[in-house]
Amino acid sequence: MRLSISVDPELLDLAAKVSGSHTKRESIERALQVLIQEHRRAQTIHHAGAFKLTLTRKTLRRLRHRD
């Protein structure tokens, strides 16, 4: 998908140095990937403990050793 945007050149240069990217496109794609990962991580942390797990030790042991 082609897209035309204005980006702070200093910010883009710094992003390229930090990420090791070789192109502007690669820098932007990596930044978007990191943004999505951080969002998913935050959502996981938010939902952690949001449900009650009612497994017994016996059931957990059986599930672990199931092939």
DAGI-V14247 format. One record per pair of residues at least 24 apart in sequence whose ideal C-beta (glycine too) atoms are under 10 Angstrom apart, sorted by the first residue. I is the first residue (numbers start at 1). J is the second residue. D is the distance in Angstrom with one decimal. If there is no record, write none. Layout:
I J D
I J D
This chain:
3 28 9.1
7 31 9.9
